[in-house]
Amino acid sequence: MVLNLLTPGPSIVLGHGQLLCPHCEVSDSMAGFKALRLNEKYKHDLNPVYKHSACGHVFSPGDPWIIAAYLAGELVPVEMVVSLRETVEGLHAVLAQLKLDVERRHAES
């Protein structure tokens, strides 16, 4: 899924432990959604799938950063996820540059 940072769309993550069913558009706590079982062998490649207890709709949230928040037991607003993603990507870039600097210094000595 490509995330457009300039015009964010509506989110199914409402915060305060609430999730919006993308079918019936009724908000509910996570207790209102059943997480369907994932094959443990392939869990690292699979997105969690939820079933809304009220309407029976089955869906899988698309943003992997939001999914990571679900798996960690956190429901967070999209803005926080975007901010965290930018921070992590920035840290990865800094670490990659530091690694290159160390390798260059090692090669020069």
C-alpha positions in Angstrom: 0.0 0.0 0.0 1.3 3.4 -0.9 0.7 6.0 1.7 0.0 9.5 0.5 1.4 11.9 3.1 -0.1 15.0 1.6 -3.7 14.0 1.6 -4.3 11.3 4.2 -7.5 9.4 3.8 -9.8 8.2 6.5 -8.4 5.6 8.8 -9.9 2.5 10.4 -7.6 3.2 13.4 -9.5 5.6 15.7 -7.3 5.5 18.7 -8.3 5.0 22.4 -8.6 1.2 21.7 -11.2 1.7 18.9 -11.1 0.3 15.4 -13.6 1.0 12.6 -15.0 -1.8 10.6 -14.3 -0.9 6.9 -17.6 -2.6 5.9 -20.3 -1.4 8.2 -18.3 1.6 9.5 -19.2 0.9 13.1 -16.5 1.6 15.6 -15.7 -1.1 18.2 -13.1 -2.0 20.7 -10.6 -4.7 19.7 -12.8 -7.1 21.7 -15.3 -6.6 18.9 -12.9 -8.0 16.3 -11.7 -11.6 16.2 -8.1 -12.1 15.0 -8.1 -15.1 12.7 -5.4 -17.7 13.1 -2.2 -17.3 11.0 0.1 -20.2 10.1 3.1 -19.7 12.5 5.5 -21.0 9.8 4.7 -18.1 7.5 3.6 -15.5 10.1 6.4 -13.1 9.2 5.0 -12.8 5.6 1.3 -12.6 6.6 -0.9 -9.7 7.6 -3.3 -10.3 10.5 -6.9 -10.8 9.4 -9.8 -9.7 11.6 -13.5 -10.5 11.6 -15.9 -8.0 12.9 -18.2 -9.8 15.4 -21.1 -7.5 14.7 -21.4 -7.7 10.9 -19.1 -10.7 10.1 -16.9 -8.7 7.7 -13.4 -10.1 7.3 -10.6 -7.7 6.5 -6.8 -7.2 6.8 -5.4 -3.7 7.6 -3.0 -2.7 4.8 -0.3 -0.5 6.3 2.4 -2.7 7.7 3.3 -0.1 10.3 -0.3 -0.1 11.6 -0.2 -3.9 11.6 3.0 -3.8 13.7 1.1 -1.5 16.1 -1.7 -4.1 16.3 0.7 -6.9 17.0 2.3 -4.9 19.8 -1.2 -4.4 21.3 -1.2 -0.7 20.4 -3.9 1.1 18.4 -2.4 4.4 17.3 -3.4 7.3 15.1 -2.0 7.3 11.6 -0.1 10.5 12.2 1.9 8.8 15.0 2.7 5.8 12.7 3.9 8.1 9.9 6.0 10.1 12.4 7.5 6.9 13.8 8.2 5.5 10.3 10.0 8.7 9.3 12.1 8.6 12.4 13.0 5.0 11.9 13.9 5.6 8.2 16.0 8.6 9.2 17.9 6.5 11.8 18.5 3.7 9.1 20.0 6.4 6.8 22.2 7.7 9.6 23.4 4.2 10.5 24.1 3.4 6.8 26.2 6.5 6.5 28.1 5.8 9.7 28.8 2.3 8.4 30.2 3.7 5.2 32.3 6.2 7.1 33.8 3.4 9.3 34.5 1.2 6.2 36.1 4.1 4.4 38.3 4.9 7.4 39.3 1.3 7.8 40.2 1.0 4.1 42.3 4.2 4.3 44.3 3.0 7.3 
